[in-house]
Amino acid sequence: MKKNDLVAAIAAKENCSKKEADKALNLVLDAIKEALVAGEKVSITGFGTFEVRDRAAKQCINPITHKPMTTKPCKALSFKVGKTLKDALNPEPAAAPAAKSKKKK
């Protein structure tokens, strides 16, 4: 699903124009981005948690020259799925009825 698809889905569910839905989505995304840039954790109950983590410099091998090199430290975005979303993605199979055991006489 791309942003335009998401805007269309919001507009359809809320009975508003695509322009209004796009504006609302942009406001939410901007708020999330600003919080992450400020170093805050963004938690959306039932959906998940966005967090910026620091990655340290590390030794690796250049795949072209096969010489050792060091990567630069950087920041990476991490997302941890919330329980409600995780359960929706992995529904429990319906429990099978217990088999009745027959006793031999």
C-alpha positions as CSV (number, residue, x, y, z in Angstrom):
1,M,0.0,0.0,0.0
2,K,1.4,3.4,-1.0
3,K,0.6,6.8,0.5
4,N,-2.1,7.5,-2.1
5,D,-3.8,4.2,-1.3
6,L,-3.7,5.1,2.4
7,V,-5.2,8.6,1.7
8,A,-8.0,7.0,-0.4
9,A,-8.7,4.5,2.4
10,I,-8.9,7.3,5.0
11,A,-11.1,9.4,2.8
12,A,-13.5,6.5,2.2
13,K,-13.7,5.5,5.9
14,E,-14.2,9.0,7.2
15,N,-16.4,10.3,4.4
16,C,-14.1,13.2,3.7
17,S,-12.2,14.5,0.6
18,K,-8.9,13.1,-0.4
19,K,-7.4,16.5,0.2
20,E,-8.5,16.5,3.8
21,A,-7.4,13.0,4.3
22,D,-4.0,13.8,2.8
23,K,-3.6,16.8,5.1
24,A,-4.5,14.7,8.2
25,L,-2.1,12.0,7.2
26,N,0.7,14.5,6.6
27,L,0.1,16.1,10.1
28,V,0.4,12.7,11.7
29,L,3.5,11.7,9.8
30,D,5.1,15.1,10.5
31,A,4.4,14.8,14.2
32,I,6.0,11.3,14.3
33,K,9.0,12.5,12.3
34,E,9.5,15.5,14.6
35,A,9.4,13.3,17.7
36,L,11.9,10.8,16.3
37,V,14.3,13.6,15.2
38,A,14.1,15.0,18.8
39,G,15.1,11.6,20.1
40,E,11.7,10.6,21.5
41,K,10.1,7.2,21.3
42,V,6.7,7.2,19.5
43,S,4.3,4.6,20.9
44,I,0.9,4.0,19.2
45,T,-1.1,1.6,21.4
46,G,-2.1,-1.5,19.6
47,F,0.0,-0.7,16.6
48,G,3.7,-0.5,17.7
49,T,6.6,1.7,18.8
50,F,9.0,3.7,16.7
51,E,12.4,4.4,18.2
52,V,15.7,5.8,16.9
53,R,18.7,3.7,17.9
54,D,22.4,4.5,17.6
55,R,24.5,2.2,15.6
56,A,28.2,2.1,16.5
57,A,31.0,2.0,13.9
58,K,32.0,-1.5,13.0
59,Q,34.6,-3.4,11.0
60,C,33.5,-5.0,7.8
61,I,35.0,-6.1,4.5
62,N,34.6,-4.2,1.2
63,P,33.0,-6.6,-1.1
64,I,34.8,-5.2,-4.2
65,T,38.4,-4.9,-2.9
66,H,38.1,-7.4,-0.1
67,K,40.0,-5.0,2.2
68,P,38.9,-4.3,5.8
69,M,37.0,-1.1,6.3
70,T,35.2,0.7,9.1
71,T,31.6,1.9,8.7
72,K,30.6,5.2,10.2
73,P,28.3,5.4,13.3
74,C,24.8,6.3,12.4
75,K,21.2,6.4,13.7
76,A,18.7,3.7,12.6
77,L,14.9,3.6,13.0
78,S,13.5,0.6,14.9
79,F,9.9,-0.6,15.0
80,K,8.5,-3.0,17.5
81,V,5.1,-4.4,16.6
82,G,2.3,-3.9,19.2
83,K,0.4,-6.9,20.6
84,T,-2.9,-6.1,18.9
85,L,-1.3,-5.8,15.4
86,K,0.8,-8.9,16.1
87,D,-2.3,-10.9,17.0
88,A,-4.1,-9.7,13.9
89,L,-1.2,-10.8,11.7
90,N,-0.9,-14.2,13.4
91,P,-4.4,-15.3,14.4
92,E,-4.7,-18.3,16.6
93,P,-6.1,-21.3,14.8
94,A,-9.5,-22.4,16.1
95,A,-9.1,-25.1,18.7
96,A,-9.9,-28.5,17.5
97,P,-12.6,-30.3,19.5
98,A,-11.0,-32.7,21.9
99,A,-11.2,-36.3,20.7
100,K,-13.2,-38.6,23.0
101,S,-11.2,-41.5,24.1
102,K,-13.0,-44.8,24.0
103,K,-12.4,-47.2,26.9
104,K,-12.0,-50.8,26.1
105,K,-14.1,-53.2,28.2
